[in-house]
């Protein structure tokens, strides 16, 4: 993987990145995760696994890591890995997020695992926490799951603080979620603080079940923003082991190409010309290797069109996602 610039941010990244959402805490909503991780979800066991997966990704050429304050101990695990490998802060580009707090108390059966608060108080507190853990490795800082309804893109104190941080050299971005991702991105593109837009990246859910955000991501790319794709495997729904939930169209394409369902889903995401990074949610070394191998393949426009044409309605997709259980 040859590094390239993420949009016009100056950040060096690779086409495939590694997300730590499922590696930094004992529970997450990825289907099949319990089989991949086993029963030992102690802090020590999760840290060992996180280190193994990051090492496999780094050795495969991955140079972008995605974390968040709400991903349990993900930032801490990444920091200890960097220390053990004796790497400089610039050896990898690290992105993190503010706006959610992990409150699951390291329990799989926690009634609530995370709490959302996109206030200026949370921004300042969580940025200080991320910087204390990651130091100079933190290159990109994003609003976690901005939505139109949250009001964060109208919050002048928050926007002014983000603009100040951007002026100091920290790359600022946002992640989006829900059936109105496109509306949120377009609103963010219009933000101005003293005539300047503080945002330089956007991270959005795009997959062959939910591709509705594609046009807005293309607009962001044209504006010079870096585009990061998350949930390319639809939280495990686009997996060979998803217990029959994969659409017939996806399985037919996989059989025609003699690929796995995961290969088809990841190749489809990587085929988008506006995608600067596609995140892998791998939690095993073998998954990292499988994901890396997809970069040596390409999917034809005909197959891609066929896949996207069979997508779910956005409202149905997001209703299904909200119903996924933490495992």
C-alpha positions, 0 to 999 in steps of 0.5 A, a space after each residue: 500500500 502506497 501512502 497518499 494524502 487524505 484530501 488536502 489535509 496533509 495527512 499521509 494515509 493508506 487506502 485501507 485503515 484499521 478501526 478499533 471500535 471492536 478492539 478497545 472494549 469488551 462489547 460491540 454490535 458486530 455480528 459474529 464477534 463473540 466467535 472471533 473474540 472468545 469468552 476472555 474479554 479482560 483488559 489484558 486479553 483485549 490489549 493483547 488482541 488489539 496489539 496483535 491486530 494492529 501489528 498485523 495491520 502495520 506489517 501489511 502496510 496499513 498507516 491509518 488507525 481510527 479510534 475514539 474516546 468511547 472505544 473503551 481503552 482503544 486509545 490507551 492500547 494504541 499508545 502502548 503498542 506505539 511504545 512497544 514498537 518504539 515508533 515515532 508519532 508520525 509512523 502512522 496517522 491516528 484519528 480519534 473522536 469526541 462526543 461519546 463517553 464509554 460508560 459500560 464499566 467493562 461489562 458485556 451486560 451493561 444496560 448502556 455502553 456509551 453516552 452522547 454529549 456534543 457540548 463544548 465542555 465535552 470537546 475540551 475535556 475529551 481532547 485533553 484526554 486524547 492528547 494526554 494518551 496519544 501525545 503527538 500521534 493524534 493527527 485528526 480529531 472528529 466530531 463523533 456521529 454529528 447529525 442535523 438533529 444534534 445541533 452541533 453544526 449550529 453550536 457556535 462555541 463548539 464551531 469556534 473551538 474547532 476553528 481555533 484548533 484547526 488554525 493551530 494545525 490539528 486536522 478537524 473532521 466529523 463522522 456522520 450517521 443515520 438516514 440523513 447522513 447526506 444532509 449532515 455532510 452538506 450542512 457541514 460543507 456550508 459551515 463558516 467561522 470568520 469565513 473559514 470552514 474548520 472541517 477537512 474530513 468526513 467519515 460516513 457509513 457506506 456499504 452495498 446495503 446503504 450506499 445513499 450517501 455516495 453523492 454527498 461524499 463525492 461533493 465533499 471529495 470535490 471540495 478537497 475533504 478527505 473521505 473515510 468509509 466506515 462500516 463497509 461490512 455493515 457491522 458484520 451483516 455483510 459477512 459469510 457468517 452472518 446467519 443468512 442475513 446477506 442479500 441474495 444479490 451479494 451472495 450471487 456476485 460473490 459466487 460469480 467471482 469466487 470471492 467471499 462476501 466480505 471480499 465483495 463488500 470491501 472491494 465495492 467500498 474501495 472502488 469508490 473514487 472519492 474514498 480516501 480510506 476504507 476502514 477495516 473492523 478486523 478483530 483477528 490477524 487472519 481478517 487483517 490479512 484477508 482484508 489486505 488481499 482485497 487491495 489486489 483485486 478489483 470489482 467491475 462497474 457492472 457488478 458494482 452497479 448490480 450490488 448498489 441497485 439491490 440496496 436496502 431503503 436507508 430507513 430500513 438499514 438504520 432501523 436494523 442497525 439500531 436493533 443490533 445487540 452488543 456482544 
